[in-house]
Amino acid sequence: MAQLTDIAIRNAKAKEKPYKLSGAGLYLLVMPNSKKFFRWDFKFEGKRKTLAIGQYPETSLKEAIAILAKAKEQLTQGTAPKSMSNAGKRREEARQMEGGATFQNIAFEWHERFLDQWKPDSAERIISYLKKDIFPYIGKHQIADIKAPDVLMVLRRAESRGVLHTAHRLRTVIGQVMRYGVATGRCERDPTGDLKGALPAFKTTHRAAVTNPTEVGALLRMLDNYTGTFVVACALKLLPLLFCRPGELRNMKWESVNFQTAEWNYLVTKTQTPHIVPLASQAIDILNELHLVTGNAPYVFPSQRSNNRPMSDMAINAAMKRMGIDTTQEITGHGWRAVARTILDEVLGFRPDFIEHQLAHTVRDPLGRAYNRTSHLPERKKMMQAWADYLDRLKVSEINNIVPFRVVAR
């Protein structure tokens, strides 16, 4: 078996899919977002388990090997290993010295305790909720002093941003931390139970969207082979690349497309706020071809009846139906937003706030201020190119070489 070395770990580059580097009795899990985790698989009472040893470089290879040795000793003594890295222990001790039983300290302790039970991307998402939406408001409160109105204030802030589903998730996370506080004797009760009915029910709108990469690749190939008008064919190819709202795409104007900076600037229809869409090289190629045909018109996708009007708001879905795509079960023009959001997060590993910015959703900083349209623009440019490259691979990849993913309705 190959030996893990510091040099090999440092040089391990992110790939499209998570992969492992094994050695020294453990393995390093390298994620598509470049994060690296030490792990050890073992069996306890006939069941396969995984020990989360630590994240590199916060946990060094030397520390990981030492933790592994202690874990194996625990296993021989009939105890399921639940070790924490030395770095993690130092962080926990420092937090306890700094603020005692604050919500933030208990939340970090809870997160560390259950880390080995979550997938890395799930653990990262939970810590993002805590740092972005919870800690700025109740993080420094003593956990025993937190009441239902304090929690409701946190939830209302998310609700006011128009992300009701996030508000419900925040309530779940806060409740889990509070119940951990009860179990460990740091508070007496979980107040989130008192908030039942305080938030409007989140009704998921299920827009038709494909459910696995095989279907995505097949649909992309169908769109590429569309035999209708050239203008609609270009719209069908661009929509998956840009995952904007279909109405925003059909109203795209040439004056808003900057070929030099590879950007499309427009006003978001829902909020009337400026937005920037970085254009991948594939999108630029499509627009260059289309410019030869419609470049003299104000609209990129003009109506067949008048160059001074955009194409019909039904053109994209109607074209899909003519190709035999069931827009009630498979995909709609709007459904590409859900597909992109899922793959960028769960497969390609991009930060959720980058994705939310690109979807033109309102994203606020800890003080409640909305980020401007240029926020994270360099990172979003890289993300959009990676997305376009991934779609190209889906069109040609063998079925067994594609990582399955789950589509979440948005």
C-alpha positions in Angstrom: 0.0 0.0 0.0 1.3 3.4 -0.9 2.4 5.6 2.0 0.9 9.0 2.7 3.5 11.8 2.9 3.2 15.5 3.6 4.3 16.2 0.1 1.8 13.9 -1.5 -1.0 15.4 0.7 0.0 19.0 -0.2 0.2 18.2 -3.9 -3.2 16.4 -4.0 -5.4 18.4 -6.4 -9.1 18.5 -6.4 -10.9 16.6 -9.1 -14.5 16.5 -10.4 -15.3 13.7 -7.9 -14.2 13.0 -4.3 -11.3 10.6 -4.2 -9.0 8.9 -1.7 -5.3 8.6 -1.0 -4.6 5.6 1.2 -1.6 4.9 3.4 -0.4 4.6 7.0 -3.6 2.6 7.8 -5.9 5.5 7.0 -6.9 7.6 4.0 -7.2 11.2 2.9 -10.5 12.2 1.3 -10.0 14.9 -1.2 -13.1 16.9 -2.1 -14.0 18.7 -5.3 -13.8 22.0 -3.3 -10.1 21.2 -2.4 -10.9 20.4 1.2 -9.0 17.4 2.6 -10.1 15.1 5.4 -8.3 12.2 7.2 -10.7 9.2 7.7 -10.5 5.6 8.9 -13.0 2.9 8.1 -13.5 0.2 10.7 -16.1 -2.4 11.8 -17.7 -2.3 15.3 -20.3 -4.8 16.4 -20.6 -6.0 12.8 -21.3 -2.6 11.3 -19.1 -0.5 9.1 -18.2 2.9 10.5 -16.0 5.8 9.6 -13.9 7.8 12.0 -13.5 11.5 11.1 -9.9 12.1 12.3 -9.5 15.7 11.2 -9.1 18.2 8.3 -5.8 18.8 6.7 -3.7 21.0 7.3 -5.4 21.9 10.7 -4.7 18.3 11.6 -1.2 17.2 10.4 -0.4 13.8 9.1 1.6 13.1 12.3 -1.4 14.0 14.5 -3.7 11.9 12.3 -1.5 8.8 12.7 -1.4 9.3 16.5 -5.2 9.7 16.7 -5.5 6.5 14.6 -3.3 4.6 17.0 -5.5 5.6 19.9 -8.6 4.8 18.0 -7.3 1.3 17.2 -6.5 0.8 20.9 -10.0 1.8 21.8 -11.4 -0.7 19.3 -9.3 -3.6 20.8 -10.8 -2.7 24.2 -14.3 -3.1 22.8 -15.1 0.7 22.6 -16.2 2.4 19.4 -13.6 5.1 18.6 -14.8 8.7 19.0 -11.5 10.6 19.0 -11.0 14.2 18.3 -7.9 15.7 16.8 -5.4 17.5 19.1 -6.2 20.7 17.2 -9.9 20.1 17.8 -9.3 19.6 21.6 -7.2 22.8 21.8 -10.0 24.8 20.0 -12.6 23.4 22.4 -10.6 24.2 25.5 -9.9 27.7 24.2 -13.6 28.3 23.5 -14.5 27.2 27.0 -12.0 29.5 28.5 -13.1 32.5 26.4 -16.8 32.5 26.9 -18.1 29.6 28.9 -21.4 28.0 27.9 -22.3 30.5 25.1 -24.5 29.2 22.3 -21.5 29.6 19.9 -19.2 27.5 22.2 -21.8 24.8 22.6 -22.6 24.8 18.9 -18.9 24.2 18.0 -18.7 21.4 20.6 -21.9 19.8 19.2 -20.6 20.1 15.6 -17.3 18.5 16.5 -19.0 15.7 18.5 -21.2 14.6 15.6 -18.8 15.4 12.7 -18.0 11.8 12.0 -21.8 11.1 11.4 -22.1 13.6 8.6 -20.8 13.8 5.1 -18.2 16.5 4.7 -20.5 18.7 2.5 -23.3 18.4 5.1 -21.0 19.4 7.9 -19.8 22.4 5.9 -23.3 23.5 5.2 -24.3 23.3 8.9 -21.3 25.3 10.0 -22.1 27.9 7.3 -25.6 28.3 8.7 -24.2 28.8 12.2 -21.5 31.3 11.2 -23.6 33.3 8.7 -27.1 33.3 10.1 -27.0 32.4 13.8 -23.8 33.4 15.6 -23.9 37.1 14.7 -27.2 37.4 16.6 -27.2 34.8 19.5 -23.7 33.3 19.3 -22.5 35.2 22.4 -25.6 34.6 24.5 -25.3 32.1 27.3 -27.2 29.1 26.0 -29.2 28.9 29.3 -30.5 32.4 28.7 -31.8 31.9 25.2 -35.6 32.1 24.9 -38.1 31.6 22.1 -38.1 35.4 21.1 -34.3 35.3 20.7 -34.6 32.4 18.3 -37.6 33.9 16.5 -35.6 37.1 15.8 -33.0 35.0 14.0 -35.6 33.2 11.9 -37.4 36.4 11.0 -34.2 37.8 9.6 -34.0 34.9 7.2 -37.7 35.1 6.4 -37.3 38.8 5.6 -34.7 38.0 3.0 -37.2 35.8 1.1 -35.5 32.5 2.0 -38.3 30.9 4.1 -36.8 27.4 3.6 -33.5 28.6 5.2 -35.5 30.0 8.2 -37.0 26.5 8.8 -33.5 24.9 8.5 -32.1 27.4 11.0 -34.8 26.5 13.5 -33.8 22.8 13.1 -30.1 23.6 13.6 -30.7 25.8 16.7 -33.0 23.1 18.1 -30.3 20.5 17.7 -27.7 22.6 19.5 -30.2 23.5 22.3 -31.1 19.8 22.9 -27.4 19.0 23.0 -27.1 21.7 25.6 -29.9 20.1 27.6 -28.3 16.7 27.4 -25.0 18.0 28.6 -26.4 20.0 31.5 -25.7 23.5 30.1 -29.4 24.6 29.7 -32.8 23.3 30.9 -34.9 23.3 27.7 -35.1 23.8 24.0 -37.2 26.9 23.2 -37.6 26.1 19.5 -40.5 23.9 20.3 -42.4 27.0 21.4 -42.1 28.4 17.8 -44.3 25.8 16.1 -46.5 27.8 13.8 -44.5 31.0 14.2 -43.2 30.8 10.6 -45.4 30.3 7.6 -45.3 26.7 6.3 -42.7 26.3 3.5 -44.4 24.9 0.5 -42.0 23.4 -1.9 -42.8 24.2 -5.5 -41.7 21.2 -7.5 -40.6 22.4 -10.9 -39.9 19.7 -13.4 -36.2 18.8 -13.2 -34.2 15.7 -14.1 -33.0 13.5 -11.2 -29.7 12.0 -12.3 -26.7 12.9 -14.6 -27.6 10.3 -17.2 -30.9 12.1 -17.8 -29.1 15.5 -17.8 -26.6 14.3 -20.4 -29.4 12.9 -22.6 -31.4 16.1 -22.4 -28.4 18.2 -23.3 -27.8 16.1 -26.3 -31.5 16.6 -27.3 -31.2 20.3 -27.0 -28.0 20.3 -29.1 -29.9 18.5 -31.8 -32.9 20.8 -31.9 -34.0 21.3 -35.6 -36.2 24.4 -35.2 -35.2 28.0 -35.7 -31.6 29.0 -35.1 -32.5 31.7 -32.5 -34.5 29.2 -30.4 -31.8 26.6 -30.8 -29.2 29.0 -29.3 -31.6 29.9 -26.4 -32.0 26.2 -25.6 -28.2 25.8 -25.5 -27.6 28.9 -23.4 -30.2 28.4 -20.8 -28.5 25.4 -19.1 -25.1 27.3 -19.2 -26.5 30.5 -17.6 -29.3 29.0 -15.4 -31.0 32.4 -15.3 -34.8 32.8 -15.3 -36.1 32.0 -18.8 -37.8 35.5 -19.0 -34.5 37.1 -18.3 -32.8 35.2 -21.1 -35.5 36.0 -23.7 -35.2 39.7 -22.8 -31.4 39.7 -23.1 -30.2 42.7 -25.2 -26.9 42.9 -27.1 -26.1 46.2 -25.3 -25.9 44.3 -22.0 -23.5 41.7 -23.3 -19.8 42.6 -22.9 -17.6 40.3 -25.1 -14.4 41.9 -23.8 -15.1 41.1 -20.1 -17.2 38.0 -20.9 -20.1 39.3 -18.8 -23.8 39.8 -19.2 -25.3 42.7 -17.1 -29.0 43.0 -16.5 -31.7 43.9 -13.9 -33.1 41.0 -12.0 -36.9 40.8 -12.7 -38.0 40.0 -9.2 -35.9 42.7 -7.4 -35.0 45.1 -10.2 -31.4 45.0 -8.9 -28.3 44.9 -11.2 -26.8 41.5 -11.7 -23.7 40.1 -13.5 -23.6 36.7 -15.2 -20.0 35.6 -16.1 -20.0 34.0 -19.5 -18.0 30.8 -20.0 -16.2 30.3 -23.2 -18.9 28.0 -24.4 -21.5 30.7 -23.9 -19.3 33.3 -25.7 -19.1 30.9 -28.7 -22.8 30.6 -28.9 -23.4 34.3 -28.6 -20.7 35.0 -31.3 -22.5 32.8 -33.8 -25.9 34.3 -32.8 -24.5 37.9 -33.2 -24.0 37.2 -36.9 -27.8 36.6 -37.3 -29.4 39.0 -34.8 -26.7 41.5 -34.0 -28.5 44.3 -35.8 -31.6 43.8 -33.5 -31.8 45.2 -29.9 -32.7 41.8 -28.6 -30.4 38.8 -28.7 -33.5 36.5 -29.2 -35.9 38.6 -31.2 -39.4 37.6 -32.1 -39.9 36.2 -35.6 -42.6 38.9 -36.2 -40.5 41.9 -35.1 -36.9 42.6 -34.3 -38.1 45.1 -31.7 -39.7 42.5 -29.5 -38.2 39.5 -27.7 -39.3 36.0 -28.6 -42.4 34.5 -26.9 -42.3 33.6 -23.2 -43.5 30.2 -24.3 -40.9 29.6 -27.0 -38.4 27.5 -24.8 -40.9 25.2 -23.2 -42.8 24.8 -26.4 -39.6 23.8 -28.2 -38.9 21.2 -25.5 -42.4 19.8 -25.9 -41.9 19.5 -29.6 -38.8 17.5 -29.0 -40.7 15.1 -26.8 -39.5 16.4 -23.5 -42.2 16.1 -20.8 -42.0 19.6 -19.2 -44.3 18.4 -16.3 -42.0 15.5 -15.3 -38.5 16.0 -16.8 -37.4 19.6 -17.2 -38.7 23.1 -17.7 -36.7 26.2 -18.7 -36.8 27.3 -15.1 -35.8 23.8 -13.9 -32.2 24.3 -15.0 -31.8 26.6 -11.9 -32.5 23.7 -9.6 -30.2 21.3 -11.5 -27.4 23.9 -11.5 -27.8 24.7 -7.8 -27.6 21.0 -6.9 -24.7 20.0 -9.0 -22.6 23.1 -8.2 -23.1 22.3 -4.5 -23.2 18.6 -4.1 -21.0 17.5 -7.1 -18.6 20.3 -7.9 -18.3 21.5 -4.3 -18.7 25.3 -4.8 -19.6 27.4 -1.8 -23.4 27.9 -1.3 -23.1 31.7 -1.1 -21.3 31.8 -4.5 -24.2 29.8 -6.0 -26.8 32.0 -4.3 -25.2 35.1 -5.7 -25.1 33.6 -9.2 -28.8 32.6 -8.9 -29.5 36.3 -8.2 -30.9 35.5 -4.8 -30.4 38.2 -2.1 -27.4 37.3 0.0 -26.7 39.5 3.1 -23.6 39.9 5.3 -23.8 39.4 9.1 -25.0 43.0 9.6 -27.9 42.4 7.2 -26.5 44.4 4.3 -27.1 43.1 0.8 -23.9 42.2 -1.0 -23.4 44.1 -4.3 -23.5 42.5 -7.7 -19.7 42.2 -8.0 -19.4 40.1 -4.8 -17.2 37.1 -5.4 -17.1 37.8 -9.1 -13.6 36.2 -9.7 -14.8 33.0 -7.9 -18.1 33.1 -9.8 -16.2 33.3 -13.1 -14.3 30.2 -12.3 -17.5 28.5 -11.1 -19.4 29.3 -14.3 -16.6 27.9 -16.5 -16.4 24.8 -14.4 -20.1 24.4 -14.7 -20.0 24.7 -18.5 -17.1 22.2 -18.7 -19.0 19.8 -16.6 -22.1 20.0 -18.9 -19.8 19.2 -21.8 -18.5 16.1 -20.0 -22.1 15.0 -19.2 -22.9 15.0 -23.0 -20.1 12.6 -23.8 -19.3 10.7 -20.5 -20.2 7.0 -20.0 -23.1 6.5 -17.7 -20.9 4.6 -15.1 -18.4 7.4 -14.9 -20.8 10.1 -13.7 -21.4 10.8 -10.0 -25.2 10.6 -9.2 -26.7 13.6 -7.6 -30.0 14.6 -5.9 -32.1 17.5 -7.2 -33.6 19.7 -4.5 -36.7 21.7 -5.5 -36.2 25.4 -5.0 
